[in-house]
């Protein structure tokens, strides 16, 4: 199994100078009122988002006005009442990828119709779940 150091080597070759800094990580936590998981923080220092296991996601960079995880999380929280422990990572067609900052599984990719069921994990449709952000980056689903 790959570890974060191996992932870092691979991603730096693919996406040089793509990570964000500690200031951006702090901005995400402050603006969203959450504490980011340690593996997410470690990976974000060398990889700034926009792709999760081949799926388009939002940028972690606070410099991207409308396509970063802060703006999108705030928008979705306001639109549907998404619980504050979730961060929106991506919005593929008719679905949502979120990170639960307090529980495992941490990464959940659910149907748009099941978004209101995120709080209690009572999904109707099949969801993809990963215990950690690192696990999602490594493409290993728990389902």
N, C-alpha and C positions, 0 to 999 in steps of 0.2 A: 504494500500500500504506500502510496505517495504521502510525503509529509509536506508541511508548509514551506520548508526550505527548498525542497525539490520543485514544488509548484512555483515558487519565486523565480528560480533559475529558468524554468520553462517560459513563464509569462514575461520576464524581462527581455528574453530573446524575441518574443512575439510583439510585445508592447513596451518598448523602451520609454522611460520617462513618463509613465502613465499614472503613477500613484498619486495620492493626495498626501497632505502633510497633517501633522498633529493639530494644527489650527483648524483645518477643515473638519477633522473628526470631532473636535470640541464644539464647533458650530452646529454640526448635525445633532449632537447630544443636547445642547442647550436649546436650539430651535424646536426640537421635537420632544423635549422633556423626557428623554430615555437614557439608558446606559447601554452603549453598544457592546455586543459580545466580543471577547478578546480575539477570537480567530478572525472576525470581520475586520477589526482594527489592524491586525497584523497584515492581512492580505491587502487592505486598502492602501497601505503605505507603498505597495509596489503595483497595485492594479486598481484603477479608478472607476471601475464599473463599465457599463454600457454593453456587457455581454456576460451571460451566466450560462455555462454549459451550452453555448451555441445559440442562446436566446437573447434577443435584444432587451436590454434593461436600461434604467436611467443612470446618469452619471452621478458619482459621489461628490464631484467637485462643486463647491458653492459658487463658482464663477459662472456656471452655466445657468442662465436666468430661469428658463421655464422647463428644462428637462433634467433637473437634478432631483435626488431623492427627498430633499427637504420640501421643495415646492410641490412635488407630486404627492407626497404623504399628506401635507397640509390640505391640498385640494381634495383628496379622497376622504380624509377624515371629515372635512366639512360637508362633502356631498352625501356620504352614506353613514356617517357616524362610526367610522372605523375606530375600534378601541385604541387608546393611546400607546399601548405596548407594541403595536405593529408599525413597521416601516414598509412603505411601498417600494419594491425594487424594480418592478416592471409591470407593464400592462399589455401583454400580447393580446391579439384579437379574442374577444369574448372570455377573457380570463384575467387573473391578477396573481402576481408573485409578490409575496410579502415575507418579511422577516419578523418573527415573534421574538422580541428582545428579552423575554422573561421565561419562556417555556421551551421544551423540546417536544416535537420537532421544531427547529428554529425556522426553517425555510419551507413555505407552503405555496404551492402553485394550484390554485383552485379555479373552477368555473366562475364566471361573473355572477351567475345566479346564486352561488353559494357564499358570496362575500359576507353576507349578513350572518352566516353560520361560523365565521372564523373564531369568534369568542369562545364557543363551546365545542368546536370541532365536530359538529353534527352534520357533516356534508352529505348531500344527496348524490352528487356526481363523484366520479373517481378524482382523487387529488394526488399530486406528486408531493412527497414530503422528504426532507433531508434533516437529519438531526442537527447539523451545523452548517454554517456558510461554507466552510472548507469542504464538507461533504458534498454540497451542491456544486462547488467548483470542480470536484473530482468525479462528478456525474454518477453518484451512487444513491439511488432513491431507496427509501425505506418501504415503499409499496411495490 
